[in-house]
Amino acid sequence: MNVLHVTDEANRDACLARLCAEHYGKAAGLAPLVTFAGTRRVLFVEQAARLLALVNGEGAPLALALLVLDETGEGMTLALACSLTEDDEPRRRLINELALKAPLQVSAADADQEAFYRRCGITRWFSSGDSERIGVTSRHPARRLADLAATLRVDDEIVLRQFKHDPKTFESEKRRFVDGLAAFPETLT
């Protein structure tokens, strides 16, 4: 199995659409489309996000992950991840590979999520004030919670307002999202 950085724009859009759809689910309203549009139009353009895929020996994608840089450019946050199989093992393997190679940061909302990320090799943890736990890899420069730089983000409200006030943009992004889902590649190289 290999981890690939998906850079081809058509494949990246298709993988991002699938990742958003898998992460948010069918009853998520506009959230998958908002994340898709904001990531594609802002974070990818600014080279602030990376889409990675775990592929098998034949190049078939098994898991996807979106990493977003922090404001210093020294760390990366796991923004979204999903397995494309019936079990969660491919997602765990992808995150584990990323944890070995990247200055990665993750957020765990509960003990189960933290346990999952610990199985992925993320062993340094900080407690935030709102009961969220933040994990970082050994390659991450933060040594305490106060050292963590903010992750670059797209304001979802701005994307939603643009969709509301510019129906052409909404239709264009919706079409890209649907086309991306339909064009999800069987193999990546």
KOLPALUM-633013 format. One record per residue (C-alpha): residue in one letter; x, y, z. Coordinates in steps of 0.1 Angstrom, whole numbers, padded with zeros to 4 digits, m for minus. Example, Ala and Ser with C-alpha at 12.3 -4.5 7.8 and 13.67 -1.06 7.14 Angstrom:
BEGIN
<atom "a", <0123, m0045, 0078>> <atom "s", <0137, m0011, 0071>> 
***
This chain:
BEGIN
<atom "m", <0000, 0000, 0000>> <atom "n", <0012, 0035, m0008>> <atom "v", <0002, 0070, 0002>> <atom "l", <m0003, 0094, m0028>> <atom "h", <m0006, 0132, m0028>> <atom "v", <m0034, 0137, m0053>> <atom "t", <m0023, 0167, m0074>> <atom "d", <m0041, 0162, m0108>> <atom "e", <m0070, 0187, m0106>> <atom "a", <m0097, 0164, m0119>> <atom "n", <m0088, 0135, m0096>> <atom "r", <m0083, 0159, m0067>> <atom "d", <m0118, 0174, m0072>> <atom "a", <m0133, 0139, m0075>> <atom "c", <m0115, 0127, m0044>> <atom "l", <m0124, 0158, m0025>> <atom "a", <m0161, 0154, m0034>> <atom "r", <m0160, 0118, m0023>> <atom "l", <m0142, 0126, 0009>> <atom "c", <m0168, 0154, 0018>> <atom "a", <m0197, 0131, 0009>> <atom "e", <m0183, 0102, 0030>> <atom "h", <m0174, 0125, 0059>> <atom "y", <m0207, 0144, 0062>> <atom "g", <m0231, 0116, 0050>> <atom "k", <m0263, 0119, 0030>> <atom "a", <m0283, 0140, 0055>> <atom "a", <m0258, 0168, 0059>> <atom "g", <m0275, 0195, 0039>> <atom "l", <m0250, 0219, 0023>> <atom "a", <m0221, 0211, 0045>> <atom "p", <m0203, 0188, 0020>> <atom "l", <m0207, 0213, m0008>> <atom "v", <m0196, 0242, 0013>> <atom "t", <m0164, 0224, 0024>> <atom "f", <m0158, 0212, m0011>> <atom "a", <m0161, 0247, m0026>> <atom "g", <m0141, 0265, 0001>> <atom "t", <m0113, 0239, 0000>> <atom "r", <m0111, 0239, m0038>> <atom "r", <m0115, 0276, m0043>> <atom "v", <m0094, 0289, m0014>> <atom "l", <m0072, 0263, 0003>> <atom "f", <m0060, 0245, m0028>> <atom "v", <m0055, 0278, m0047>> <atom "e", <m0033, 0291, m0018>> <atom "q", <m0015, 0257, m0015>> <atom "a", <m0027, 0255, 0021>> <atom "a", <m0042, 0220, 0018>> <atom "r", <m0032, 0186, 0006>> <atom "l", <m0054, 0157, m0004>> <atom "l", <m0038, 0123, 0002>> <atom "a", <m0050, 0088, m0007>> <atom "l", <m0040, 0054, 0006>> <atom "v", <m0040, 0031, m0025>> <atom "n", <m0035, m0007, m0028>> <atom "g", <m0009, m0024, m0051>> <atom "e", <m0032, m0018, m0081>> <atom "g", <m0037, 0019, m0073>> <atom "a", <m0073, 0016, m0061>> <atom "p", <m0080, 0042, m0034>> <atom "l", <m0088, 0027, 0000>> <atom "a", <m0089, 0059, 0022>> <atom "l", <m0087, 0097, 0018>> <atom "a", <m0075, 0125, 0040>> <atom "l", <m0074, 0163, 0038>> <atom "l", <m0045, 0180, 0056>> <atom "v", <m0046, 0218, 0061>> <atom "l", <m0016, 0239, 0071>> <atom "d", <m0015, 0260, 0102>> <atom "e", <m0009, 0298, 0101>> <atom "t", <0029, 0293, 0106>> <atom "g", <0032, 0267, 0078>> <atom "e", <0050, 0244, 0103>> <atom "g", <0022, 0220, 0112>> <atom "m", <m0007, 0204, 0095>> <atom "t", <m0042, 0195, 0108>> <atom "l", <m0061, 0164, 0097>> <atom "a", <m0093, 0182, 0086>> <atom "l", <m0112, 0152, 0071>> <atom "a", <m0105, 0115, 0066>> <atom "c", <m0125, 0085, 0055>> <atom "s", <m0122, 0049, 0046>> <atom "l", <m0136, 0038, 0013>> <atom "t", <m0141, 0002, 0024>> <atom "e", <m0165, m0014, 0048>> <atom "d", <m0140, m0012, 0077>> <atom "d", <m0120, 0016, 0092>> <atom "e", <m0086, m0001, 0089>> <atom "p", <m0076, 0018, 0056>> <atom "r", <m0083, 0052, 0073>> <atom "r", <m0063, 0041, 0103>> <atom "r", <m0034, 0030, 0081>> <atom "l", <m0035, 0063, 0061>> <atom "i", <m0034, 0084, 0093>> <atom "n", <m0007, 0062, 0107>> <atom "e", <0015, 0068, 0076>> <atom "l", <0008, 0105, 0078>> <atom "a", <0017, 0105, 0115>> <atom "l", <0051, 0090, 0107>> <atom "k", <0059, 0116, 0081>> <atom "a", <0041, 0148, 0088>> <atom "p", <0039, 0174, 0116>> <atom "l", <0003, 0163, 0121>> <atom "q", <m0023, 0176, 0145>> <atom "v", <m0057, 0159, 0152>> <atom "s", <m0087, 0167, 0174>> <atom "a", <m0106, 0141, 0194>> <atom "a", <m0140, 0150, 0208>> <atom "d", <m0142, 0119, 0230>> <atom "a", <m0123, 0090, 0244>> <atom "d", <m0131, 0067, 0215>> <atom "q", <m0117, 0092, 0189>> <atom "e", <m0086, 0096, 0211>> <atom "a", <m0081, 0059, 0213>> <atom "f", <m0084, 0056, 0175>> <atom "y", <m0058, 0082, 0170>> <atom "r", <m0035, 0066, 0195>> <atom "r", <m0037, 0034, 0175>> <atom "c", <m0026, 0056, 0145>> <atom "g", <0006, 0064, 0164>> <atom "i", <m0004, 0098, 0178>> <atom "t", <0009, 0097, 0214>> <atom "r", <0014, 0134, 0225>> <atom "w", <m0019, 0149, 0238>> <atom "f", <m0031, 0182, 0252>> <atom "s", <m0064, 0191, 0268>> <atom "s", <m0082, 0222, 0256>> <atom "g", <m0106, 0242, 0277>> <atom "d", <m0137, 0228, 0260>> <atom "s", <m0130, 0191, 0268>> <atom "e", <m0115, 0185, 0233>> <atom "r", <m0082, 0167, 0232>> <atom "i", <m0055, 0177, 0207>> <atom "g", <m0030, 0152, 0196>> <atom "v", <0002, 0159, 0177>> <atom "t", <0029, 0136, 0162>> <atom "s", <0065, 0135, 0172>> <atom "r", <0073, 0156, 0141>> <atom "h", <0050, 0185, 0152>> <atom "p", <0069, 0214, 0167>> <atom "a", <0044, 0221, 0195>> <atom "r", <0055, 0211, 0230>> <atom "r", <0024, 0224, 0248>> <atom "l", <m0011, 0236, 0239>> <atom "a", <m0001, 0273, 0238>> <atom "d", <0025, 0264, 0210>> <atom "l", <m0002, 0253, 0186>> <atom "a", <m0008, 0277, 0157>> <atom "a", <m0043, 0281, 0144>> <atom "t", <m0053, 0260, 0114>> <atom "l", <m0060, 0280, 0082>> <atom "r", <m0097, 0279, 0076>> <atom "v", <m0124, 0290, 0051>> <atom "d", <m0153, 0308, 0066>> <atom "d", <m0183, 0286, 0058>> <atom "e", <m0207, 0316, 0063>> <atom "i", <m0190, 0335, 0036>> <atom "v", <m0193, 0306, 0012>> <atom "l", <m0230, 0302, 0020>> <atom "r", <m0236, 0339, 0015>> <atom "q", <m0219, 0337, m0019>> <atom "f", <m0241, 0308, m0028>> <atom "k", <m0272, 0327, m0018>> <atom "h", <m0262, 0359, m0036>> <atom "d", <m0246, 0343, m0067>> <atom "p", <m0268, 0314, m0080>> <atom "k", <m0244, 0308, m0109>> <atom "t", <m0215, 0301, m0084>> <atom "f", <m0238, 0278, m0064>> <atom "e", <m0248, 0259, m0096>> <atom "s", <m0213, 0257, m0108>> <atom "e", <m0199, 0243, m0075>> <atom "k", <m0229, 0219, m0072>> <atom "r", <m0222, 0207, m0107>> <atom "r", <m0184, 0202, m0100>> <atom "f", <m0193, 0183, m0068>> <atom "v", <m0218, 0160, m0085>> <atom "d", <m0195, 0155, m0115>> <atom "g", <m0166, 0148, m0091>> <atom "l", <m0186, 0121, m0074>> <atom "a", <m0195, 0105, m0107>> <atom "a", <m0159, 0107, m0119>> <atom "f", <m0143, 0092, m0088>> <atom "p", <m0113, 0073, m0102>> <atom "e", <m0110, 0035, m0098>> <atom "t", <m0072, 0039, m0097>> <atom "l", <m0048, 0067, m0088>> <atom "t", <m0011, 0069, m0098>> 
***
